Amino acid sequence: MKKLKLSVPVLALVMLTAYSVKSQNQMAMNHQMKQENMDQKKETMSNEMTKGQTIKLKKGELFLVISSITKPGAQDLMNAYFEKVFPIAQKNGFKPLSSLPIDKIVAGSYKPNNFVGLYSWPNTKAVSSFLKELPNSELTPMRMKIWDELKQSACNVTKDFEFTLKEGKVYEVQTIWSDAGMGEKKMHSIIKKYDGKIIFNFPVLSYEDLHNGMPPSQIVLIEWPNKAAAEMYRMNKKSSHKEESFYTHLQLPAH
């Protein structure tokens, strides 16, 4: 094959063009980074003003709600687990969104003993890529040494969606088992009666725990103005379906 020879002027033009493109790309990247930093600062300022945290989900993402019962004395094993798992998960787009401390169990026999975590994956393909590197056959034995139970409910985000968790509010996380599910309209009217607000009500797409339990049908997050309103609703709530629920709150990092 003959090599293409470039004259000095043509070579100079190519180099100049390449430099120009590189400069433009760099300028574009700098502008994008600047814009992202500005957007992040705006969001941080907004969160600080409202004393809350805004979580944004995009269509096609998987939204995860995870809770657990941690074994006593398992901290070292847990640290080793996260050191192994998190880099691979984050490489595939896994994103921690918020950790909410569990204040009180209000329904069900399941008693998670630390926090409920909110996370997201970019899509199901990202999960598959992660599991190719770390299959469940490897993950489950590690998890069994750390947790008595680890429950993960994944929900499909069907449209762009955002919600804000506010400091000072009481939040109720409900995991519901029901063949028919509870209609949004009916649920909204009951909760509204006690000054509550549904933040999200997601059907569960997939579910995993350490004991092959029955998958729930819905994950619901309710915002209450205070504990009294939450308890009034709980006292008067009538339901025939299985439910695991607990109160939580937003805990902002100290400055």
Phi, psi and omega per residue, in radians:
M1 nan 2.339 3.134
K2 -1.379 2.395 3.086
K3 -1.434 2.456 3.122
L4 -1.386 2.165 3.130
K5 -1.718 2.343 3.130
L6 -1.909 2.368 3.067
S7 -1.263 2.868 -3.111
V8 -1.031 -0.814 3.129
P9 -1.069 -0.738 -3.130
V10 -1.147 -0.753 3.124
L11 -1.059 -0.728 3.129
A12 -1.106 -0.697 3.135
L13 -1.132 -0.742 3.109
V14 -1.063 -0.791 -3.125
M15 -1.128 -0.690 -3.141
L16 -1.138 -0.755 3.120
T17 -1.090 -0.783 3.130
A18 -1.060 -0.746 3.134
Y19 -1.119 -0.724 -3.136
S20 -1.096 -0.799 3.119
V21 -1.078 -0.765 3.130
K22 -1.058 -0.733 3.139
S23 -1.117 -0.759 3.134
Q24 -1.106 -0.743 3.116
N25 -1.069 -0.735 3.139
Q26 -1.125 -0.737 3.108
M27 -1.079 -0.732 3.136
A28 -1.118 -0.746 3.130
M29 -1.113 -0.753 3.126
N30 -1.069 -0.737 3.128
H31 -1.115 -0.756 -3.136
Q32 -1.098 -0.776 3.131
M33 -1.103 -0.700 3.125
K34 -1.094 -0.769 -3.141
Q35 -1.112 -0.759 3.131
E36 -1.096 -0.694 3.111
N37 -1.119 -0.717 3.114
M38 -1.114 -0.764 3.129
D39 -1.084 -0.718 -3.135
Q40 -1.145 -0.711 3.124
K41 -1.131 -0.719 3.114
K42 -1.058 -0.761 -3.124
E43 -1.151 -0.701 3.123
T44 -1.117 -0.774 3.125
M45 -1.091 -0.734 3.123
S46 -1.085 -0.759 3.131
N47 -1.102 -0.690 -3.126
E48 -1.189 -0.666 -3.139
M49 -1.143 -0.729 -3.121
T50 -1.568 -0.086 -3.061
K51 0.896 0.995 -3.120
G52 -2.633 -3.091 3.106
Q53 -2.330 2.159 3.114
T54 -1.679 2.249 3.126
I55 -1.970 2.191 -3.107
K56 -1.963 2.262 3.116
L57 -2.076 2.490 -3.130
K58 -1.899 2.626 3.111
K59 -0.956 2.322 3.138
G60 1.689 -0.276 3.114
E61 -1.304 2.825 2.984
L62 -1.859 2.232 -3.141
F63 -1.815 2.192 -3.058
L64 -1.965 2.427 2.989
V65 -2.091 2.062 -3.015
I66 -2.207 2.357 3.046
S67 -2.461 2.901 -3.043
S68 -2.754 2.846 2.929
I69 -2.011 1.910 -3.066
T70 -1.498 2.371 3.105
K71 -1.196 2.569 3.047
P72 -1.078 2.448 3.065
G73 1.228 0.376 -3.075
A74 -1.755 0.220 -3.024
Q75 -1.069 -0.767 -3.125
D76 -1.114 -0.731 3.102
L77 -1.134 -0.645 3.130
M78 -1.161 -0.751 3.113
N79 -1.049 -0.761 3.131
A80 -1.133 -0.662 3.120
Y81 -1.081 -0.857 -3.106
F82 -1.176 -0.618 3.097
E83 -1.092 -0.558 3.138
K84 -1.445 -0.746 -2.974
V85 -1.469 -0.762 -2.990
F86 -1.069 -0.773 3.134
P87 -1.019 -0.697 3.141
I88 -1.239 -0.701 3.122
A89 -1.130 -0.814 -3.113
Q90 -1.180 -0.554 3.063
K91 -1.058 -0.552 -3.141
N92 -1.664 0.221 3.010
G93 1.668 0.104 3.102
F94 -1.121 2.318 -3.042
K95 -2.313 2.087 2.986
P96 -1.229 2.340 -3.105
L97 -1.899 -0.799 3.140
S98 -2.877 2.628 3.036
S99 -2.113 2.105 -3.064
L100 -1.981 2.109 -3.123
P101 -1.148 2.474 3.129
I102 -1.519 2.075 -3.061
D103 -1.631 -0.698 -3.075
K104 -2.782 2.317 3.030
I105 -1.423 2.215 -3.085
V106 -2.073 -0.149 3.083
A107 -2.754 2.436 3.087
G108 1.620 2.873 -3.122
S109 -1.624 -0.170 3.127
Y110 -1.327 2.212 -3.053
K111 -2.222 1.366 3.072
P112 -1.039 2.512 -2.954
N113 -2.011 0.302 3.067
N114 -2.447 -1.393 -3.102
F115 -2.614 2.920 2.971
V116 -1.865 2.263 -3.110
G117 -1.820 2.416 3.050
L118 -1.898 2.258 -3.052
Y119 -2.463 2.977 3.044
S120 -2.547 2.633 2.934
W121 -1.978 2.596 3.123
P122 -1.077 -0.628 -3.107
N123 -3.035 3.109 -3.129
T124 -1.206 -0.494 3.117
K125 -1.094 -0.664 3.124
A126 -1.117 -0.682 3.104
V127 -1.120 -0.748 3.130
S128 -1.082 -0.708 3.122
S129 -1.111 -0.724 3.108
F130 -1.086 -0.792 -3.085
L131 -1.240 -0.319 3.032
K132 -1.204 -0.650 3.131
E133 -1.428 -0.654 -3.134
L134 -2.288 1.462 -3.119
P135 -1.193 2.794 3.133
N136 -1.029 -0.498 3.115
S137 -1.085 -0.427 3.094
E138 -1.666 -0.628 -3.087
L139 -1.248 -0.780 -3.028
T140 -1.036 -0.811 3.104
P141 -1.039 -0.630 3.101
M142 -1.158 -0.757 -3.112
R143 -1.134 -0.655 -3.104
M144 -1.098 -0.460 3.130
K145 -1.395 -0.332 -3.039
I146 -1.800 -0.706 -3.027
W147 -2.097 2.470 2.945
D148 -1.300 -0.531 3.050
E149 -2.665 2.527 3.096
L150 -2.512 1.951 -3.063
K151 -1.933 2.274 -3.140
Q152 -2.260 2.049 3.050
S153 -1.920 2.223 -3.137
A154 -1.941 2.365 -3.114
C155 -2.166 2.477 3.136
N156 -1.492 2.213 3.099
V157 -1.513 1.925 -3.023
T158 -1.576 -0.213 3.067
K159 -2.731 2.775 3.093
D160 -0.975 2.379 -2.995
F161 -2.658 2.442 3.045
E162 -2.458 2.665 3.091
F163 -2.573 2.730 -3.103
T164 -2.090 2.218 3.030
L165 -1.637 2.305 -3.019
K166 -2.017 2.456 3.095
E167 -1.156 2.426 3.106
G168 1.632 -0.227 3.101
K169 -1.560 2.731 3.029
V170 -1.765 2.278 3.123
Y171 -1.999 2.438 3.110
E172 -2.042 2.077 3.079
V173 -1.676 2.095 3.134
Q174 -1.994 2.251 2.960
T175 -1.917 2.132 -2.962
I176 -2.090 2.364 3.023
W177 -1.915 1.947 -3.139
S178 -2.740 2.284 3.138
D179 -1.062 -0.745 -3.097
A180 -1.566 -0.348 -3.035
G181 1.294 3.002 3.087
M182 -1.899 2.241 -3.116
G183 -1.067 2.462 -3.133
E184 -1.018 -0.729 -3.080
K185 -1.121 -0.814 -3.135
K186 -1.132 -0.781 -3.140
M187 -1.087 -0.750 -3.113
H188 -1.064 -0.758 -3.093
S189 -1.142 -0.673 3.135
I190 -1.180 -0.773 -3.101
I191 -1.221 -0.691 3.137
K192 -1.066 -0.576 3.137
K193 -0.992 -0.523 -3.124
Y194 -1.924 0.489 3.050
D195 1.123 0.454 3.083
G196 -1.681 2.982 -3.135
K197 -2.506 2.293 3.075
I198 -1.355 2.098 3.092
I199 -1.446 -0.823 2.979
F200 -2.631 2.723 3.099
N201 -2.503 1.606 -3.031
F202 -1.819 2.323 2.905
P203 -1.151 2.511 -3.137
V204 -1.486 2.120 3.137
L205 -1.415 -0.793 3.117
S206 -2.550 2.742 -3.041
Y207 -2.538 2.551 3.138
E208 -2.573 2.377 2.953
D209 -2.486 -3.094 -3.060
L210 -1.504 -0.086 -3.036
H211 -2.259 0.407 3.093
N212 0.911 0.823 3.140
G213 -1.301 2.939 3.116
M214 -1.213 2.250 3.134
P215 -1.148 2.427 3.053
P216 -1.305 2.946 3.136
S217 -1.736 -0.534 -3.057
Q218 -2.483 2.632 2.932
I219 -2.128 2.195 -3.073
V220 -2.203 2.424 3.021
L221 -2.106 2.162 -3.126
I222 -2.012 2.401 3.054
E223 -1.800 2.238 3.083
W224 -2.001 2.559 3.135
P225 -1.173 -0.492 -3.129
N226 -2.853 3.028 -3.088
K227 -1.174 -0.580 -3.120
A228 -1.091 -0.743 3.126
A229 -1.143 -0.734 3.132
A230 -1.074 -0.747 -3.101
E231 -1.274 -0.543 3.079
M232 -1.138 -0.756 3.074
Y233 -1.078 -0.793 -3.088
R234 -1.118 -0.648 -3.111
M235 -1.202 -0.574 -3.076
N236 -1.795 0.018 -3.103
K237 -1.267 2.317 3.078
K238 -2.064 2.196 -3.104
S239 -2.693 2.515 3.133
S240 -1.847 -0.092 -3.092
H241 -1.623 2.796 3.095
K242 -1.235 2.495 -3.065
E243 -2.626 2.480 2.952
E244 -2.155 2.086 -3.063
S245 -2.444 2.634 3.066
F246 -2.676 2.753 3.079
Y247 -1.569 2.587 3.078
T248 -2.594 3.141 3.100
H249 -2.701 2.840 3.080
L250 -1.420 2.254 3.108
Q251 -2.047 1.760 -3.118
L252 -1.357 2.540 3.109
P253 -1.124 2.488 3.134
A254 -1.258 2.466 3.125
H255 -1.597 nan nan
